[in-house]
Amino acid sequence: QNLLVNSVAVEADMDDINLAVTQETPVVTAFGDTGPRRVVGNYDYKHNIKGHLDFATGASDATMFAMIGSAGVATAYDPTGVGGTASASRPRYTSTSMVLSSYTISGATGGAVAGAAVLEGNAALVRAVS
């Protein structure tokens, strides 16, 4: 998997990257309906990422920390990890603005330092296949 956050490739430090899209589907069932009926509304999306942190300038920790208070940064997610041009078998999901909703640094004393972040959508999510 490849994930660019504000033009920084953070996937080398991450053990887990996921993109979750949640669609609004309110129930509008009436008394005469024979089963549930739903109306499709807007959607929301977020990246949940976690892994070992790199504290070097311009690496994963600096990138996530710089998002605190930010109005949003561009992201590009390639779940296949192949890179290159997006295609039908290698889609790329991009957003012009995602905001940081949480950032956690943790680790056992004397052990590796891990980090986790949640980035939430602040603009349309685009799925490119070319």
N, C-alpha and C positions, 0 to 999 in steps of 0.2 A: 504494500500500500504506500502511496505517496500523499503527503499533505503539506501544502504550502500555506503558511499563515503569514500574511504581510510580506510575501516573497521569501520567507525563510522556510527551508525544508526541515520540518521537525520530526519526520518519520524515523530517522535514524536513531533517535532517542526513545521512541515510543514502542511499547509492547502491545498496545491495544488502541485501535482507532475505530470509531464507529460513527456513522451518520444515521440519525434517527429522524424520520419525518412523521409528524402527527397531523392527521387531517381532522377537522371539525366534522362531526356527523351527528348533529342534534336529532333526537327522536321527535317526529311530528305526527305520530300515530293518532288517528281519530277513532271515535267509538265504532264506526262502521267498517273499519279496516279489519282484514282477516289475519294480519300479522304486523310486525313492526314496519314502520316507514321512516326513512331518514332523509335529510336534506344535506347535501355536501356543501360545506362552507370553506373557509380559508384554511391554510395549513401553517404549521410551525415546524422548524427543524433545528437540530443542534448536533454538534460534534462532541462526543465524550472521548477524551484522550488520556492515556496514562502510560507511564514508563519511567525510565531512569533519566535524570536531568543532566544537562550539560550546562555548566555555569559560565562558559566562555562568552565573551562579548559577541553578540549577534547570534547566539545559539538559543536552545529551547527556553531556558529560564528567563533570559533577557527579553525574548519575544513575548512570552506570556505576561511577565511583569509589566512590560510597557503597555499592555492592553488595559491595565487598571485605569479607569476613568476615560478611556478612549471612546470615541463615538462609533468606532467600528473599523475593521480592516478587511481587506479582500482575502479570500481563501480559494484554494483549488484542491480538490480531492480526487485522486485516481485510485479506486479500490483494487484494480488489478495489479498496480505496482509496476506495470510494464513501461510506462512513460511514452514519449513520442506523441504522435497525433491521435486525438480521440477518434474512435471508430465505433461501429455497432457492437463490437465485442469488447471494446475498451472505453466505456463512457467516462466522462469527466464531469464532476459536479462542482460548480463554481458559485460564489456569492461575492457581490461587490462590497458587502458589509456584514461582518459578524462581530458581536460583542462578547466580552468575557463575562460569564456570570459567576464562575468560581474558579479558584486556583488553590491547590493544596500542595505543600511540600512536606514530606514525611520520611521517616526511616528509623531503624533501630540504631541505638548507640553503637558506633563502630562498624555499622553496615552501610550498604549502598543507600543513596538518597533517591527517593522516588518522587514523582510529581503527577498530579492529575489536574485536568482542566475541563471545563464545560464552556463551549463557545455556542452562543445562540444566534440564530438568524436575525438580521436587521434589514434585509432586502430580499428580493426574489432569489430563489434557488434555481439555477439553470443546469439542465442535463445536456451536455454536448456529446454528439456522436460523430462529429466530423471536424 
